[in-house]
Amino acid sequence: MQIKVLGPISRDDDGSWSAQFEYGVHKLDAGYDPNTSEPQAIRPYMSQEEPIVVPWAVPAADSSSANIFKPSGMEFPWKQTPEEIHEITKKWESQSKPQPKNNVWAYKGYSVLLSTGNRFHRKINITEDTILEIKYAVVKYEKRIGKLKRSVSAHVNPHASTQPQRERISDQVRMFVWQRDEGKCVQCGAREKLEFDHVIPVSKGGSNTERNIQLLCETCNRSKGASI
């Protein structure tokens, strides 16, 4: 299975949410919760009036009376009764119309595509390891985007003064600490606005090892910083 971060989820002017799917940007249905801290399966909002459109469809040879489309390669009998046309169309729609699958997920404000290589995206078996892989994919994506932003900023403004930066906590350490601390603040149990905190500050000789890193929410981390 391949996992790919498609892009950020955005808030529209009408208050709805839109996300990148495999075939374009679509509004999300009412099931999307922007406040959850765990990955969630998402799907586009589908109006009953929206026509069925697939990139491999072409007009049927004799569809003027039935107003239907057929995919390339589908054979229609030369003579069709209205009932036969209805059954053929119904069968094709059930295969082509977007179904409530679980192949696109949202995490930390990004849409993530899970792909098995099957064009029809059969339903994927989601396990705890799958959820962990989704999180890891987003962590790597954010790291790459952050690096690109710094590179572009340095190129655009090469004479800007830069302060030496401390060594970044590795992805392996981050994933270990997240699992160990069960994705919540070790002090108050909050699951929102979490940060990786050094038990012993780097300025006092603290390292980036698992034993010196813990999960704290923003409030607890600021409170700790003020007391040091």
Steps between C-alpha positions, in 0.01 A plus 500: 500500500620849412429805716523852358423838654287684242495847656347724767130510583363855466203692639272651234323836519167327567644323804533160336825307461674395179774243451715362223385158380662284233299662219482858624384725783155430647292625789488262795180349630362582844689212662833685499614611846782760485557480876590133536862413575482157337490406129147476356363368174351775283291507185373772267156651530288361216186687400216288362488731199866456406556304177719191500830583329790260454810572290478177300131540399387573143146557365314176422433423137123541527434687823280789384183347645657365817744788573771261618874460461700184468867444596742428219501129422153422639298314239131586457264263314379630163138495611405609848168530671452789745519246782834367373640851466389576855668189639825562308511863614423404859777238501755743355405780743550266795855435376587856397323729745720607793427272794563568871843336496772550757797578275535874584570608856553828683767562762636827643324700228624293203327253271682169461445245222525127569549312175515128427566547129144393415325752276165445672647550850352205678442552869827487693544303820594763760716383790689673779811480281312677220406785733864524610617512137256784427642699791856429393428606141370837621799544733738441207296731276512785753874448539553518123280809459678670789836428340378637166373818666835556671688439175279740306523760775880474503510536123265800489660672799860371508635789710254458785670423828453141612539359846661158536220249547509208739481147370150391402329210681510204262182348355577169668519664843179695435307186404636307803407779742153541343426130548651484847305804623184377320458822302413717802658748741682311776395762756132578433400238244399752230511384138499841332793731413761246605873577492816294536668629815854443629488381862847650544523811276755495220650817646581302815651204316185302422508259206251396229465142625170327582574520873533879486195571280139507616163616370358816656210716394574863419367624837703255711812559294477877544439456873805279528713748303402784731600300809848402375 
